[in-house]
Amino acid sequence: MAALGGFQSFLKNQKFSNLASYALVGVMSICILLSLVGVAEQMQPAWRGNYVRGFGFFVILEAMVARFVIDSFDENKAWIFRLSEWGILLIAAKLTQLASIGFQQLPLILASWQVDLINFFDSEYLLILLLVGLIWLHTTRYLFLISVLDSYESDLQIYEFVQLRTERETARISMVNQFLAVGVGMILLITMARSDMRNLDLFSGGQGIAFPLAISVLPLVIYFLSGLVLLSLSRFAILRGAWLVGKQKIQPDIAKNWMKYALLFFGIVSIIALFLPTLYTQNFLQTSAVILQFLVEVVMFLLGLLVFPFIWIYSLIVSFLPSTENAVSQPSLPEFDLPESPPPSAGLPPWFEIARNVIFWLLFIGIIFILVRYYLKQNKSFIKTLSISGLGNWFKKVGLDFLLWVSGIRKKIRTVLAIKSDEQNKTQEEKSPILSWFNQQIGGKSPREQIIQRYRLFIQQADQLGLRKKPGQTPLQYTLMLDQRLPEETKPDSLDITETFIKARYSPNNIEKEDVQRLAPLWKRVLGKLKVLNEK
């Protein structure tokens, strides 16, 4: 009980640390969004991206919710969920854009989609996707790395700790690299946006580009402050795992104190950078602008050196050509207009045009419906959040009733297939004494307990066949030993058995009944092969 209580103290610290890390990642993503939208507004003064800021905040929250949902999926199901997630974001981005320009133009926009679907992806829409896509990638990547730093009760097995610490150190290094890469990129963008670029003729054609100093460096400073605190918490996560393995007792509020002192220290540094009369931030940006301008001039000088021989040879050849003062000028190529394309219904019967319109909109709406249905079905936490209000309950009732009505036939087919599958499994159990013996040993247990118990019984059966598991040998090492005896076609089965056991034993992810049913024939096949090889 003392060990369990100690782990509960670690778990409390870990929960607070994760919540703080999620909040810091959200703040960093918001700072990046504000900076990117500000730079875009500087480059195109007529464009205002206030709605992009609001939509980007929604994307950040969605990425955090999706992180919790996707933890319980396998790799294939996770990819399907990601596709549906981005389908929802594509639709939401277009709706946000339409809301910003007014829905009164919706009939004309819909007509342009029908003429050519590429009109759906206009330049402003692509800019929105680029901005929110970068924010989504930034948030999702950090959340994944934070999950790698988590500790579990299974870490108490000391022989596994070296591998766990290596994975966590690698995750922290990835966080540092991402923090520095994004930070340097923001510095360059804000530097160019806040500096006078009149001398950069390469970009302005000799007229110069004058950016007004409207972009604040405050988001940049907040980004670095939040990032440094996040890296400090990642170091605390690695130490927390070491303390857990060493069975050292810690106070439940150590994470809060760690967070307070990190904010205090890095906050003081940020205030010094912003408000002291040294004007450190402004001078740093001005210095960066000078360095950038110098690099551009060096590149232009090198290009001039490379092009100079070709220009000299060209001028030499032209000097030997006869004079063209009295030459008859050649007529220029005539300009002509391309003929307009005929209307879509030219030469076609009216019913064909109607049928084509109906098919187009059925496919378009059907794809949207499938994406929304799958996303809401997997993201159950979103539905629970909606159910808090009366509107959410009504929407849930109407929506689920409609989905049940639509998917009724599909569920009936699944029921029939499940009944047939159960009958086949019972027949296999009657024919196979190994499966029958397994099921007698694990009856009435949860899927996670069944997989763990099945693996232990599997080791016992393999031990009787002369393949004893050595003390201290990890499951993967034991699988490699089995693969030396198994034929090639059976090696993926043994690896699948081991990976599922590791997931059930050491991971908090959900274990479904389908996992147990999927592994049932694999136990039989692997043990059968081992038994045949042992008899030989």
Secondary structure by P-SEA (a helix, b strand, c coil): caaaaaaaaaaaaaaaaaaaaaaaaaaaaaaaaaaaaaaaaaaccccccaaaaaaaaaaaaaaaaaaaaaccccaaaaaaaaaaaaaaaaaaaaaaaaaaacccaaaaaaaaaaacccccccaaaaaaaaaaaaaaaaaaaaaaaaaaaccccccccccaaaaaaaaaaaaaaaaaaaaaaaaaaaaaaaaaaaccccccccccccbbbbbcccccaaaaaaaaaaaaaaaaaaaaaaaaaaaaaaccccccaaaaaaaaaaaaaaaaaaaaacccccaaaaaaaaaaaaaaaaaaaaaaaaaaaaaaaaaaaaaaaaaacccccccccccccbbbbccccccccccccaaaaaaaaaaaaaaaaaaaaaaaaaaaaaaaaaaaaaaccaaaaaaaaaaaaaaaaaaaaaaaaaaaaaaaaaaaaaaaaaacaaaaaaaaacccccaaaaaaaaaaaaaaaaaaacccccccccaaaaaaaaaaaccccaaaaaaaaaaaaaaaccccccccaaaaaaaaaaaaaaaaaaaaaaac
